[in-house]
Structures are given as C-alpha cells and as structure tokens.
C-alpha cells in the first residue's frame, strides 16, 4: 500500500503550508504529494489527473480540504 496526498489551493498566492502540516502524521513521501493551484469548479486539474493515474487498489489517499 502506497500513501498519497492531494492539495488544492485556489491561487498561487495562497499557501499550502497549512495542509502540508496537517498531512505530517501520515508520513507521506514528498513525491506522493500532488498539488494544484486552481479554482474548485471541476476536477480537470493537472496534478489531480496525474494522481488518479498513479493510484492502485489498496492505496491510501489523504485529502485535507478541496
């Protein structure tokens, strides 16, 4: 089982640090943390699409907030 995380913030000016700190207890490798800087209108986001292609049955995905 691999552990992954997805972070989305609306703009590049917003900070992902709050979400990264919340993910610390899960010890997710940095290469498994995917982040998009886009509005939340849909899931047509580059990092999200890459993440969905990586996930396999049994993997753990943590999402703090979308």
PQR file of N, CA, C, O and H, with PARSE charges and radii, in Angstrom:
ATOM      1  N   UNK A   1       0.837  -1.184   0.000 -0.4000 1.5000
ATOM      2  CA  UNK A   1       0.000   0.000   0.000 -0.0000 2.0000
ATOM      3  C   UNK A   1       0.878   1.241   0.000  0.5500 1.7000
ATOM      4  O   UNK A   1       1.773   1.392   0.831 -0.5500 1.4000
ATOM      5  N   UNK A   2       0.604   2.116  -0.941 -0.4000 1.5000
ATOM      6  CA  UNK A   2       1.288   3.412  -1.007 -0.0000 2.0000
ATOM      7  C   UNK A   2       0.377   4.479  -0.403  0.5500 1.7000
ATOM      8  O   UNK A   2      -0.845   4.336  -0.394 -0.5500 1.4000
ATOM      9  H   UNK A   2      -0.124   1.994  -1.616  0.4000 1.0000
ATOM     10  N   UNK A   3       0.989   5.544   0.100 -0.4000 1.5000
ATOM     11  CA  UNK A   3       0.241   6.665   0.665 -0.0000 2.0000
ATOM     12  C   UNK A   3       0.430   7.891  -0.225  0.5500 1.7000
ATOM     13  O   UNK A   3       1.549   8.223  -0.616 -0.5500 1.4000
ATOM     14  H   UNK A   3       1.982   5.660   0.094  0.4000 1.0000
ATOM     15  N   UNK A   4      -0.672   8.552  -0.537 -0.4000 1.5000
ATOM     16  CA  UNK A   4      -0.661   9.735  -1.379 -0.0000 2.0000
ATOM     17  C   UNK A   4      -1.468  10.843  -0.719  0.5500 1.7000
ATOM     18  O   UNK A   4      -2.300  10.591   0.153 -0.5500 1.4000
ATOM     19  H   UNK A   4      -1.582   8.282  -0.219  0.4000 1.0000
ATOM     20  N   UNK A   5      -1.206  12.079  -1.150 -0.4000 1.5000
ATOM     21  CA  UNK A   5      -1.984  13.211  -0.662 -0.0000 2.0000
ATOM     22  C   UNK A   5      -2.284  14.129  -1.837  0.5500 1.7000
ATOM     23  O   UNK A   5      -1.503  14.243  -2.782 -0.5500 1.4000
ATOM     24  H   UNK A   5      -0.530  12.284  -1.858  0.4000 1.0000
ATOM     25  N   UNK A   6      -3.439  14.780  -1.749 -0.4000 1.5000
ATOM     26  CA  UNK A   6      -3.810  15.766  -2.757 -0.0000 2.0000
ATOM     27  C   UNK A   6      -4.138  17.076  -2.053  0.5500 1.7000
ATOM     28  O   UNK A   6      -4.890  17.109  -1.079 -0.5500 1.4000
ATOM     29  H   UNK A   6      -4.073  14.688  -0.981  0.4000 1.0000
ATOM     30  N   UNK A   7      -3.553  18.154  -2.570 -0.4000 1.5000
ATOM     31  CA  UNK A   7      -3.751  19.503  -2.039 -0.0000 2.0000
ATOM     32  C   UNK A   7      -4.198  20.387  -3.192  0.5500 1.7000
ATOM     33  O   UNK A   7      -3.653  20.326  -4.294 -0.5500 1.4000
ATOM     34  H   UNK A   7      -2.942  18.127  -3.361  0.4000 1.0000
ATOM     35  N   UNK A   8      -5.212  21.219  -2.910 -0.4000 1.5000
ATOM     36  CA  UNK A   8      -5.629  22.199  -3.900 -0.0000 2.0000
ATOM     37  C   UNK A   8      -5.815  23.543  -3.222  0.5500 1.7000
ATOM     38  O   UNK A   8      -6.469  23.650  -2.185 -0.5500 1.4000
ATOM     39  H   UNK A   8      -5.655  21.269  -2.015  0.4000 1.0000
ATOM     40  N   UNK A   9      -5.233  24.555  -3.820 -0.4000 1.5000
ATOM     41  CA  UNK A   9      -5.469  25.928  -3.382 -0.0000 2.0000
ATOM     42  C   UNK A   9      -5.925  26.715  -4.605  0.5500 1.7000
ATOM     43  O   UNK A   9      -5.577  26.376  -5.736 -0.5500 1.4000
ATOM     44  H   UNK A   9      -4.702  24.468  -4.662  0.4000 1.0000
ATOM     45  N   UNK A  10      -6.702  27.762  -4.373 -0.4000 1.5000
ATOM     46  CA  UNK A  10      -7.320  28.497  -5.487 -0.0000 2.0000
ATOM     47  C   UNK A  10      -6.346  29.323  -6.305  0.5500 1.7000
ATOM     48  O   UNK A  10      -6.514  29.460  -7.517 -0.5500 1.4000
ATOM     49  H   UNK A  10      -6.985  28.037  -3.454  0.4000 1.0000
ATOM     50  N   UNK A  11      -5.332  29.873  -5.658 -0.4000 1.5000
ATOM     51  CA  UNK A  11      -4.396  30.736  -6.376 -0.0000 2.0000
ATOM     52  C   UNK A  11      -2.970  30.451  -5.919  0.5500 1.7000
ATOM     53  O   UNK A  11      -2.753  29.860  -4.861 -0.5500 1.4000
ATOM     54  H   UNK A  11      -5.196  29.761  -4.673  0.4000 1.0000
ATOM     55  N   UNK A  12      -2.008  30.872  -6.721 -0.4000 1.5000
ATOM     56  CA  UNK A  12      -0.599  30.688  -6.348 -0.0000 2.0000
ATOM     57  C   UNK A  12      -0.230  31.503  -5.121  0.5500 1.7000
ATOM     58  O   UNK A  12       0.750  31.198  -4.442 -0.5500 1.4000
ATOM     59  H   UNK A  12      -2.183  31.352  -7.580  0.4000 1.0000
ATOM     60  N   UNK A  13      -1.017  32.550  -4.827 -0.4000 1.5000
ATOM     61  CA  UNK A  13      -0.740  33.374  -3.663 -0.0000 2.0000
ATOM     62  C   UNK A  13      -1.146  32.676  -2.362  0.5500 1.7000
ATOM     63  O   UNK A  13      -0.613  32.989  -1.298 -0.5500 1.4000
ATOM     64  H   UNK A  13      -1.814  32.798  -5.378  0.4000 1.0000
ATOM     65  N   UNK A  14      -2.078  31.743  -2.444 -0.4000 1.5000
ATOM     66  CA  UNK A  14      -2.478  31.016  -1.247 -0.0000 2.0000
ATOM     67  C   UNK A  14      -1.372  30.046  -0.857  0.5500 1.7000
ATOM     68  O   UNK A  14      -0.597  29.583  -1.694 -0.5500 1.4000
ATOM     69  H   UNK A  14      -2.511  31.488  -3.309  0.4000 1.0000
ATOM     70  N   UNK A  15      -1.321  29.756   0.425 -0.4000 1.5000
ATOM     71  CA  UNK A  15      -0.243  28.952   0.970 -0.0000 2.0000
ATOM     72  C   UNK A  15      -0.710  27.524   1.245  0.5500 1.7000
ATOM     73  O   UNK A  15      -1.777  27.312   1.822 -0.5500 1.4000
ATOM     74  H   UNK A  15      -1.950  30.133   1.105  0.4000 1.0000
ATOM     75  N   UNK A  16       0.100  26.546   0.826 -0.4000 1.5000
ATOM     76  CA  UNK A  16      -0.235  25.139   1.049 -0.0000 2.0000
ATOM     77  C   UNK A  16       0.297  24.633   2.385  0.5500 1.7000
ATOM     78  O   UNK A  16       0.056  23.481   2.745 -0.5500 1.4000
ATOM     79  H   UNK A  16       0.966  26.719   0.357  0.4000 1.0000
ATOM     80  N   UNK A  17       1.014  25.470   3.124 -0.4000 1.5000
ATOM     81  CA  UNK A  17       1.657  25.021   4.364 -0.0000 2.0000
ATOM     82  C   UNK A  17       0.681  24.447   5.388  0.5500 1.7000
ATOM     83  O   UNK A  17       0.997  23.463   6.058 -0.5500 1.4000
ATOM     84  H   UNK A  17       1.210  26.406   2.832  0.4000 1.0000
ATOM     85  N   UNK A  18      -0.493  25.046   5.516 -0.4000 1.5000
ATOM     86  CA  UNK A  18      -1.477  24.553   6.481 -0.0000 2.0000
ATOM     87  C   UNK A  18      -1.853  23.102   6.161  0.5500 1.7000
ATOM     88  O   UNK A  18      -1.923  22.260   7.056 -0.5500 1.4000
ATOM     89  H   UNK A  18      -0.749  25.845   4.971  0.4000 1.0000
ATOM     90  N   UNK A  19      -2.090  22.826   4.901 -0.4000 1.5000
ATOM     91  CA  UNK A  19      -2.454  21.470   4.512 -0.0000 2.0000
ATOM     92  C   UNK A  19      -1.270  20.511   4.647  0.5500 1.7000
ATOM     93  O   UNK A  19      -1.442  19.363   5.056 -0.5500 1.4000
ATOM     94  H   UNK A  19      -2.033  23.511   4.174  0.4000 1.0000
ATOM     95  N   UNK A  20      -0.078  20.979   4.305 -0.4000 1.5000
ATOM     96  CA  UNK A  20       1.110  20.121   4.455 -0.0000 2.0000
ATOM     97  C   UNK A  20       1.339  19.753   5.918  0.5500 1.7000
ATOM     98  O   UNK A  20       1.674  18.608   6.221 -0.5500 1.4000
ATOM     99  H   UNK A  20       0.061  21.912   3.972  0.4000 1.0000
ATOM    100  N   UNK A  21       1.161  20.712   6.828 -0.4000 1.5000
ATOM    101  CA  UNK A  21       1.322  20.415   8.261 -0.0000 2.0000
ATOM    102  C   UNK A  21       0.294  19.385   8.727  0.5500 1.7000
ATOM    103  O   UNK A  21       0.614  18.506   9.527 -0.5500 1.4000
ATOM    104  H   UNK A  21       0.889  21.643   6.582  0.4000 1.0000
ATOM    105  N   UNK A  22      -0.921  19.490   8.236 -0.4000 1.5000
ATOM    106  CA  UNK A  22      -1.967  18.544   8.621 -0.0000 2.0000
ATOM    107  C   UNK A  22      -1.664  17.131   8.118  0.5500 1.7000
ATOM    108  O   UNK A  22      -2.149  16.151   8.683 -0.5500 1.4000
ATOM    109  H   UNK A  22      -1.181  20.204   7.586  0.4000 1.0000
ATOM    110  N   UNK A  23      -0.872  17.029   7.069 -0.4000 1.5000
ATOM    111  CA  UNK A  23      -0.535  15.724   6.499 -0.0000 2.0000
ATOM    112  C   UNK A  23       0.672  15.059   7.172  0.5500 1.7000
ATOM    113  O   UNK A  23       0.907  13.867   6.975 -0.5500 1.4000
ATOM    114  H   UNK A  23      -0.478  17.825   6.610  0.4000 1.0000
ATOM    115  N   UNK A  24       1.429  15.811   7.957 -0.4000 1.5000
ATOM    116  CA  UNK A  24       2.652  15.292   8.573 -0.0000 2.0000
ATOM    117  C   UNK A  24       2.470  13.967   9.316  0.5500 1.7000
ATOM    118  O   UNK A  24       3.323  13.091   9.170 -0.5500 1.4000
ATOM    119  H   UNK A  24       1.237  16.779   8.118  0.4000 1.0000
ATOM    120  N   UNK A  25       1.408  13.770  10.105 -0.4000 1.5000
ATOM    121  CA  UNK A  25       1.279  12.498  10.837 -0.0000 2.0000
ATOM    122  C   UNK A  25       1.192  11.264   9.927  0.5500 1.7000
ATOM    123  O   UNK A  25       1.460  10.145  10.366 -0.5500 1.4000
ATOM    124  H   UNK A  25       0.715  14.482  10.224  0.4000 1.0000
ATOM    125  N   UNK A  26       0.821  11.472   8.672 -0.4000 1.5000
ATOM    126  CA  UNK A  26       0.677  10.348   7.747 -0.0000 2.0000
ATOM    127  C   UNK A  26       1.995   9.948   7.093  0.5500 1.7000
ATOM    128  O   UNK A  26       2.068   8.905   6.442 -0.5500 1.4000
ATOM    129  H   UNK A  26       0.603  12.380   8.316  0.4000 1.0000
ATOM    130  N   UNK A  27       3.030  10.759   7.257 -0.4000 1.5000
ATOM    131  CA  UNK A  27       4.366  10.491   6.716 -0.0000 2.0000
ATOM    132  C   UNK A  27       4.320  10.115   5.234  0.5500 1.7000
ATOM    133  O   UNK A  27       4.877   9.099   4.819 -0.5500 1.4000
ATOM    134  H   UNK A  27       2.970  11.606   7.785  0.4000 1.0000
ATOM    135  N   UNK A  28       3.658  10.937   4.465 -0.4000 1.5000
ATOM    136  CA  UNK A  28       3.550  10.700   3.033 -0.0000 2.0000
ATOM    137  C   UNK A  28       4.808  11.225   2.351  0.5500 1.7000
ATOM    138  O   UNK A  28       5.183  12.379   2.560 -0.5500 1.4000
ATOM    139  H   UNK A  28       3.205  11.762   4.803  0.4000 1.0000
ATOM    140  N   UNK A  29       5.462  10.403   1.542 -0.4000 1.5000
ATOM    141  CA  UNK A  29       6.667  10.874   0.840 -0.0000 2.0000
ATOM    142  C   UNK A  29       6.339  12.096  -0.020  0.5500 1.7000
ATOM    143  O   UNK A  29       5.272  12.162  -0.631 -0.5500 1.4000
ATOM    144  H   UNK A  29       5.158   9.466   1.372  0.4000 1.0000
ATOM    145  N   UNK A  30       7.258  13.059  -0.063 -0.4000 1.5000
ATOM    146  CA  UNK A  30       7.021  14.290  -0.826 -0.0000 2.0000
ATOM    147  C   UNK A  30       6.683  14.000  -2.285  0.5500 1.7000
ATOM    148  O   UNK A  30       5.889  14.719  -2.891 -0.5500 1.4000
ATOM    149  H   UNK A  30       8.125  13.005   0.433  0.4000 1.0000
ATOM    150  N   UNK A  31       7.273  12.964  -2.848 -0.4000 1.5000
ATOM    151  CA  UNK A  31       6.991  12.646  -4.250 -0.0000 2.0000
ATOM    152  C   UNK A  31       5.562  12.128  -4.445  0.5500 1.7000
ATOM    153  O   UNK A  31       5.099  12.004  -5.579 -0.5500 1.4000
ATOM    154  H   UNK A  31       7.918  12.379  -2.356  0.4000 1.0000
ATOM    155  N   UNK A  32       4.869  11.830  -3.355 -0.4000 1.5000
ATOM    156  CA  UNK A  32       3.491  11.354  -3.426 -0.0000 2.0000
ATOM    157  C   UNK A  32       2.478  12.423  -3.023  0.5500 1.7000
ATOM    158  O   UNK A  32       1.300  12.126  -2.825 -0.5500 1.4000
ATOM    159  H   UNK A  32       5.246  11.931  -2.434  0.4000 1.0000
ATOM    160  N   UNK A  33       2.941  13.667  -2.904 -0.4000 1.5000
ATOM    161  CA  UNK A  33       2.041  14.778  -2.591 -0.0000 2.0000
ATOM    162  C   UNK A  33       1.809  15.559  -3.883  0.5500 1.7000
ATOM    163  O   UNK A  33       2.749  16.097  -4.470 -0.5500 1.4000
ATOM    164  H   UNK A  33       3.898  13.909  -3.065  0.4000 1.0000
ATOM    165  N   UNK A  34       0.563  15.617  -4.315 -0.4000 1.5000
ATOM    166  CA  UNK A  34       0.185  16.287  -5.551 -0.0000 2.0000
ATOM    167  C   UNK A  34      -0.577  17.556  -5.197  0.5500 1.7000
ATOM    168  O   UNK A  34      -1.448  17.550  -4.327 -0.5500 1.4000
ATOM    169  H   UNK A  34      -0.200  15.181  -3.838  0.4000 1.0000
ATOM    170  N   UNK A  35      -0.235  18.656  -5.890 -0.4000 1.5000
ATOM    171  CA  UNK A  35      -0.830  19.943  -5.562 -0.0000 2.0000
ATOM    172  C   UNK A  35      -1.230  20.697  -6.829  0.5500 1.7000
ATOM    173  O   UNK A  35      -0.460  20.791  -7.785 -0.5500 1.4000
ATOM    174  H   UNK A  35       0.472  18.661  -6.597  0.4000 1.0000
ATOM    175  N   UNK A  36      -2.440  21.225  -6.812 -0.4000 1.5000
ATOM    176  CA  UNK A  36      -2.925  22.073  -7.896 -0.0000 2.0000
ATOM    177  C   UNK A  36      -3.217  23.462  -7.348  0.5500 1.7000
ATOM    178  O   UNK A  36      -3.668  23.619  -6.213 -0.5500 1.4000
ATOM    179  H   UNK A  36      -3.066  21.148  -6.036  0.4000 1.0000
ATOM    180  N   UNK A  37      -2.951  24.467  -8.180 -0.4000 1.5000
ATOM    181  CA  UNK A  37      -3.263  25.855  -7.858 -0.0000 2.0000
ATOM    182  C   UNK A  37      -4.340  26.318  -8.828  0.5500 1.7000
ATOM    183  O   UNK A  37      -4.063  27.078  -9.756 -0.5500 1.4000
ATOM    184  H   UNK A  37      -2.585  24.340  -9.101  0.4000 1.0000
ATOM    185  N   UNK A  38      -5.575  25.856  -8.610 -0.4000 1.5000
ATOM    186  CA  UNK A  38      -6.677  26.183  -9.500 -0.0000 2.0000
ATOM    187  C   UNK A  38      -7.962  26.305  -8.699  0.5500 1.7000
ATOM    188  O   UNK A  38      -8.049  25.859  -7.555 -0.5500 1.4000
ATOM    189  H   UNK A  38      -5.800  25.239  -7.856  0.4000 1.0000
ATOM    190  N   UNK A  39      -8.950  26.914  -9.321 -0.4000 1.5000
ATOM    191  CA  UNK A  39     -10.247  27.022  -8.661 -0.0000 2.0000
ATOM    192  C   UNK A  39     -10.870  25.640  -8.513  0.5500 1.7000
ATOM    193  O   UNK A  39     -10.431  24.674  -9.137 -0.5500 1.4000
ATOM    194  H   UNK A  39      -8.880  27.277 -10.250  0.4000 1.0000
ATOM    195  N   UNK A  40     -11.889  25.568  -7.686 -0.4000 1.5000
ATOM    196  CA  UNK A  40     -12.522  24.293  -7.404 -0.0000 2.0000
ATOM    197  C   UNK A  40     -13.707  23.974  -8.282  0.5500 1.7000
ATOM    198  O   UNK A  40     -14.552  23.170  -7.889 -0.5500 1.4000
ATOM    199  H   UNK A  40     -12.245  26.353  -7.179  0.4000 1.0000
ATOM    200  N   UNK A  41     -13.805  24.573  -9.459 -0.4000 1.5000
ATOM    201  CA  UNK A  41     -15.012  24.387 -10.262 -0.0000 2.0000
ATOM    202  C   UNK A  41     -15.147  22.976 -10.824  0.5500 1.7000
ATOM    203  O   UNK A  41     -16.270  22.516 -11.030 -0.5500 1.4000
ATOM    204  H   UNK A  41     -13.119  25.226  -9.778  0.4000 1.0000
ATOM    205  N   UNK A  42     -14.034  22.265 -11.080 -0.4000 1.5000
ATOM    206  CA  UNK A  42     -14.115  20.891 -11.578 -0.0000 2.0000
ATOM    207  C   UNK A  42     -12.810  20.148 -11.272  0.5500 1.7000
ATOM    208  O   UNK A  42     -11.907  20.699 -10.643 -0.5500 1.4000
ATOM    209  H   UNK A  42     -13.122  22.638 -10.912  0.4000 1.0000
ATOM    210  N   UNK A  43     -12.724  18.923 -11.713 -0.4000 1.5000
ATOM    211  CA  UNK A  43     -11.523  18.124 -11.451 -0.0000 2.0000
ATOM    212  C   UNK A  43     -10.615  18.020 -12.669  0.5500 1.7000
ATOM    213  O   UNK A  43      -9.803  17.100 -12.761 -0.5500 1.4000
ATOM    214  H   UNK A  43     -13.457  18.475 -12.224  0.4000 1.0000
ATOM    215  N   UNK A  44     -10.746  18.938 -13.587 -0.4000 1.5000
ATOM    216  CA  UNK A  44      -9.850  18.997 -14.738 -0.0000 2.0000
ATOM    217  C   UNK A  44      -8.578  19.745 -14.321  0.5500 1.7000
ATOM    218  O   UNK A  44      -8.286  20.832 -14.818 -0.5500 1.4000
ATOM    219  H   UNK A  44     -11.406  19.686 -13.512  0.4000 1.0000
ATOM    220  N   UNK A  45      -7.840  19.139 -13.405 -0.4000 1.5000
ATOM    221  CA  UNK A  45      -6.629  19.753 -12.855 -0.0000 2.0000
ATOM    222  C   UNK A  45      -5.452  18.821 -13.133  0.5500 1.7000
ATOM    223  O   UNK A  45      -5.577  17.612 -12.940 -0.5500 1.4000
ATOM    224  H   UNK A  45      -8.077  18.256 -13.001  0.4000 1.0000
ATOM    225  N   UNK A  46      -4.316  19.350 -13.580 -0.4000 1.5000
ATOM    226  CA  UNK A  46      -3.188  18.508 -13.994 -0.0000 2.0000
ATOM    227  C   UNK A  46      -2.673  17.549 -12.914  0.5500 1.7000
ATOM    228  O   UNK A  46      -2.516  16.356 -13.174 -0.5500 1.4000
ATOM    229  H   UNK A  46      -4.214  20.332 -13.737  0.4000 1.0000
ATOM    230  N   UNK A  47      -2.412  18.052 -11.719 -0.4000 1.5000
ATOM    231  CA  UNK A  47      -1.855  17.186 -10.663 -0.0000 2.0000
ATOM    232  C   UNK A  47      -2.871  16.131 -10.234  0.5500 1.7000
ATOM    233  O   UNK A  47      -2.507  14.985  -9.970 -0.5500 1.4000
ATOM    234  H   UNK A  47      -2.540  19.021 -11.507  0.4000 1.0000
ATOM    235  N   UNK A  48      -4.139  16.517 -10.165 -0.4000 1.5000
ATOM    236  CA  UNK A  48      -5.186  15.568  -9.788 -0.0000 2.0000
ATOM    237  C   UNK A  48      -5.268  14.438 -10.816  0.5500 1.7000
ATOM    238  O   UNK A  48      -5.388  13.269 -10.448 -0.5500 1.4000
ATOM    239  H   UNK A  48      -4.435  17.448 -10.379  0.4000 1.0000
ATOM    240  N   UNK A  49      -5.204  14.781 -12.085 -0.4000 1.5000
ATOM    241  CA  UNK A  49      -5.269  13.767 -13.141 -0.0000 2.0000
ATOM    242  C   UNK A  49      -4.066  12.815 -13.071  0.5500 1.7000
ATOM    243  O   UNK A  49      -4.223  11.608 -13.251 -0.5500 1.4000
ATOM    244  H   UNK A  49      -5.107  15.730 -12.384  0.4000 1.0000
ATOM    245  N   UNK A  50      -2.867  13.353 -12.809 -0.4000 1.5000
ATOM    246  CA  UNK A  50      -1.671  12.505 -12.644 -0.0000 2.0000
ATOM    247  C   UNK A  50      -1.837  11.560 -11.459  0.5500 1.7000
ATOM    248  O   UNK A  50      -1.514  10.375 -11.542 -0.5500 1.4000
ATOM    249  H   UNK A  50      -2.739  14.334 -12.662  0.4000 1.0000
ATOM    250  N   UNK A  51      -2.340  12.101 -10.364 -0.4000 1.5000
ATOM    251  CA  UNK A  51      -2.545  11.306  -9.158 -0.0000 2.0000
ATOM    252  C   UNK A  51      -3.509  10.158  -9.426  0.5500 1.7000
ATOM    253  O   UNK A  51      -3.248   9.027  -9.017 -0.5500 1.4000
ATOM    254  H   UNK A  51      -2.602  13.064 -10.297  0.4000 1.0000
ATOM    255  N   UNK A  52      -4.602  10.427 -10.098 -0.4000 1.5000
ATOM    256  CA  UNK A  52      -5.598   9.386 -10.373 -0.0000 2.0000
ATOM    257  C   UNK A  52      -5.002   8.247 -11.198  0.5500 1.7000
ATOM    258  O   UNK A  52      -5.411   7.095 -11.050 -0.5500 1.4000
ATOM    259  H   UNK A  52      -4.814  11.346 -10.430  0.4000 1.0000
ATOM    260  N   UNK A  53      -4.044   8.558 -12.061 -0.4000 1.5000
ATOM    261  CA  UNK A  53      -3.389   7.519 -12.878 -0.0000 2.0000
ATOM    262  C   UNK A  53      -2.422   6.676 -12.040  0.5500 1.7000
ATOM    263  O   UNK A  53      -2.161   5.520 -12.374 -0.5500 1.4000
ATOM    264  H   UNK A  53      -3.711   9.493 -12.181  0.4000 1.0000
ATOM    265  N   UNK A  54      -1.891   7.249 -10.955 -0.4000 1.5000
ATOM    266  CA  UNK A  54      -0.937   6.547 -10.085 -0.0000 2.0000
ATOM    267  C   UNK A  54      -1.617   5.606  -9.099  0.5500 1.7000
ATOM    268  O   UNK A  54      -1.080   4.544  -8.785 -0.5500 1.4000
ATOM    269  H   UNK A  54      -2.104   8.187 -10.684  0.4000 1.0000
ATOM    270  N   UNK A  55      -2.795   5.987  -8.609 -0.4000 1.5000
ATOM    271  CA  UNK A  55      -3.462   5.222  -7.558 -0.0000 2.0000
ATOM    272  C   UNK A  55      -3.807   3.807  -8.001  0.5500 1.7000
ATOM    273  O   UNK A  55      -4.239   3.568  -9.129 -0.5500 1.4000
ATOM    274  H   UNK A  55      -3.231   6.850  -8.864  0.4000 1.0000
ATOM    275  N   UNK A  56      -3.600   2.876  -7.071 -0.4000 1.5000
ATOM    276  CA  UNK A  56      -3.961   1.477  -7.302 -0.0000 2.0000
ATOM    277  C   UNK A  56      -4.870   1.035  -6.159  0.5500 1.7000
ATOM    278  O   UNK A  56      -4.919   1.669  -5.105 -0.5500 1.4000
ATOM    279  H   UNK A  56      -3.249   3.070  -6.155  0.4000 1.0000
ATOM    280  N   UNK A  57      -5.571  -0.040  -6.380 -0.4000 1.5000
ATOM    281  CA  UNK A  57      -6.449  -0.601  -5.323 -0.0000 2.0000
ATOM    282  C   UNK A  57      -5.608  -0.842  -4.088  0.5500 1.7000
ATOM    283  O   UNK A  57      -4.523  -1.417  -4.173 -0.5500 1.4000
ATOM    284  H   UNK A  57      -5.531  -0.556  -7.236  0.4000 1.0000
ATOM    285  N   UNK A  58      -6.102  -0.405  -2.939 -0.4000 1.5000
ATOM    286  CA  UNK A  58      -5.408  -0.589  -1.666 -0.0000 2.0000
ATOM    287  C   UNK A  58      -4.560   0.597  -1.247  0.5500 1.7000
ATOM    288  O   UNK A  58      -4.148   0.670  -0.089 -0.5500 1.4000
ATOM    289  H   UNK A  58      -6.983   0.062  -2.870  0.4000 1.0000
ATOM    290  N   UNK A  59      -4.283   1.538  -2.158 -0.4000 1.5000
ATOM    291  CA  UNK A  59      -3.527   2.741  -1.791 -0.0000 2.0000
ATOM    292  C   UNK A  59      -4.377   3.636  -0.904  0.5500 1.7000
ATOM    293  O   UNK A  59      -5.606   3.579  -0.929 -0.5500 1.4000
ATOM    294  H   UNK A  59      -4.618   1.479  -3.099  0.4000 1.0000
ATOM    295  N   UNK A  60      -3.691   4.468  -0.115 -0.4000 1.5000
ATOM    296  CA  UNK A  60      -4.360   5.406   0.782 -0.0000 2.0000
ATOM    297  C   UNK A  60      -4.209   6.811   0.220  0.5500 1.7000
ATOM    298  O   UNK A  60      -3.094   7.252  -0.060 -0.5500 1.4000
ATOM    299  H   UNK A  60      -2.693   4.515  -0.095  0.4000 1.0000
ATOM    300  N   UNK A  61      -5.325   7.519   0.054 -0.4000 1.5000
ATOM    301  CA  UNK A  61      -5.312   8.901  -0.412 -0.0000 2.0000
ATOM    302  C   UNK A  61      -5.859   9.790   0.694  0.5500 1.7000
ATOM    303  O   UNK A  61      -6.969   9.580   1.183 -0.5500 1.4000
ATOM    304  H   UNK A  61      -6.230   7.161   0.281  0.4000 1.0000
ATOM    305  N   UNK A  62      -5.070  10.785   1.085 -0.4000 1.5000
ATOM    306  CA  UNK A  62      -5.466  11.751   2.103 -0.0000 2.0000
ATOM    307  C   UNK A  62      -5.724  13.094   1.420  0.5500 1.7000
ATOM    308  O   UNK A  62      -4.892  13.586   0.658 -0.5500 1.4000
ATOM    309  H   UNK A  62      -4.168  10.957   0.688  0.4000 1.0000
ATOM    310  N   UNK A  63      -6.892  13.677   1.705 -0.4000 1.5000
ATOM    311  CA  UNK A  63      -7.247  14.994   1.198 -0.0000 2.0000
ATOM    312  C   UNK A  63      -7.709  15.816   2.388  0.5500 1.7000
ATOM    313  O   UNK A  63      -8.720  15.492   3.012 -0.5500 1.4000
ATOM    314  H   UNK A  63      -7.568  13.277   2.324  0.4000 1.0000
ATOM    315  N   UNK A  64      -6.988  16.865   2.707 -0.4000 1.5000
ATOM    316  CA  UNK A  64      -7.351  17.710   3.850 -0.0000 2.0000
ATOM    317  C   UNK A  64      -8.568  18.558   3.548  0.5500 1.7000
ATOM    318  O   UNK A  64      -9.522  18.585   4.326 -0.5500 1.4000
ATOM    319  H   UNK A  64      -6.167  17.128   2.200  0.4000 1.0000
ATOM    320  N   UNK A  65      -8.540  19.250   2.423 -0.4000 1.5000
ATOM    321  CA  UNK A  65      -9.688  20.048   2.005 -0.0000 2.0000
ATOM    322  C   UNK A  65      -9.581  20.300   0.516  0.5500 1.7000
ATOM    323  O   UNK A  65      -8.492  20.364  -0.054 -0.5500 1.4000
ATOM    324  H   UNK A  65      -7.765  19.228   1.791  0.4000 1.0000
ATOM    325  N   UNK A  66     -10.738  20.440  -0.092 -0.4000 1.5000
ATOM    326  CA  UNK A  66     -10.764  20.715  -1.544 -0.0000 2.0000
ATOM    327  C   UNK A  66     -11.530  22.007  -1.752  0.5500 1.7000
ATOM    328  O   UNK A  66     -11.692  22.453  -2.888 -0.5500 1.4000
ATOM    329  H   UNK A  66     -11.623  20.389   0.371  0.4000 1.0000
TER
END
